[in-house]
Amino acid sequence: MNPAKAKRAKKGIRAKSRRKSILLVAIAVAVVLAAAAYVYWGGRMFSPPGQRAAGSPATAAMPKADLQRLIGDWVRPDGGYVLSIRRIAPGGRVEAAYLNPRPINVARAEVSVAGNTAKLFIELRDAGYPGSTYELIHDPRSDLLSGVYFQAAMGQRFDVVFVRKKQ
């Protein structure tokens, strides 16, 4: 084989190898991004605001008595904030109040069910609370509400727990 042809053949092999490497890196990046998106949206407690997960609120999937266990006053031990759940409608709409210690407007409150887990979403809209949200799940064994508080004014998320207020 003449040296010029051999050189071109090597370049062709290198180019193919380089394209395969780039393709493999692109696939790896896509997989990582897909996994991150799944963890962020699919593995989270709630769908993005304005969207509903398939089948939610699914009050029929969980006995109504279990959802009704959420009714009552709940306190955040780290600050004394009170979440008062007054009523849960059949469609998943929740009548709730939030106190810090003064009342804060609850713009939206709803409950949904995934498997055997009751999920509570609360959106606050008031002075200092420009769309702050709670995404909580109820653990019936420990009778706790736990999840994430998004402080919209600061753009930060905090892990939180509410305990049932003793009567």
Secondary structure in CASP SS format (residue, H / E / C, confidence):
PFRMAT SS
TARGET T0000
AUTHOR 0000-0000-0000
METHOD secondary structure of the structure
MODEL  1
M C 1.00
N C 1.00
P H 1.00
A H 1.00
K H 1.00
A H 1.00
K H 1.00
R H 1.00
A H 1.00
K H 1.00
K H 1.00
G H 1.00
I H 1.00
R H 1.00
A H 1.00
K H 1.00
S H 1.00
R H 1.00
R H 1.00
K H 1.00
S H 1.00
I H 1.00
L H 1.00
L H 1.00
V H 1.00
A H 1.00
I H 1.00
A H 1.00
V H 1.00
A H 1.00
V H 1.00
V H 1.00
L H 1.00
A H 1.00
A H 1.00
A H 1.00
A H 1.00
Y H 1.00
V H 1.00
Y H 1.00
W H 1.00
G H 1.00
G C 1.00
R C 1.00
M C 1.00
F C 1.00
S C 1.00
P C 1.00
P C 1.00
G C 1.00
Q C 1.00
R C 1.00
A C 1.00
A C 1.00
G C 1.00
S C 1.00
P C 1.00
A C 1.00
T H 1.00
A H 1.00
A H 1.00
M C 1.00
P C 1.00
K H 1.00
A H 1.00
D H 1.00
L H 1.00
Q H 1.00
R C 1.00
L C 1.00
I C 1.00
G E 1.00
D E 1.00
W E 1.00
V E 1.00
R C 1.00
P C 1.00
D C 1.00
G C 1.00
G C 1.00
Y C 1.00
V E 1.00
L E 1.00
S E 1.00
I E 1.00
R E 1.00
R E 1.00
I E 1.00
A C 1.00
P C 1.00
G C 1.00
G C 1.00
R E 1.00
V E 1.00
E E 1.00
A E 1.00
A E 1.00
Y E 1.00
L E 1.00
N C 1.00
P C 1.00
R C 1.00
P E 1.00
I E 1.00
N C 1.00
V E 1.00
A E 1.00
R E 1.00
A E 1.00
E E 1.00
V E 1.00
S E 1.00
V E 1.00
A E 1.00
G C 1.00
N C 1.00
T E 1.00
A E 1.00
K E 1.00
L E 1.00
F E 1.00
I E 1.00
E E 1.00
L E 1.00
R E 1.00
D E 1.00
A C 1.00
G C 1.00
Y E 1.00
P E 1.00
G E 1.00
S E 1.00
T E 1.00
Y E 1.00
E E 1.00
L E 1.00
I E 1.00
H E 1.00
D E 1.00
P C 1.00
R C 1.00
S C 1.00
D C 1.00
L E 1.00
L E 1.00
S E 1.00
G E 1.00
V E 1.00
Y E 1.00
F E 1.00
Q E 1.00
A C 1.00
A C 1.00
M C 1.00
G C 1.00
Q E 1.00
R E 1.00
F E 1.00
D E 1.00
V E 1.00
V E 1.00
F E 1.00
V E 1.00
R E 1.00
K C 1.00
K C 1.00
Q C 1.00
END
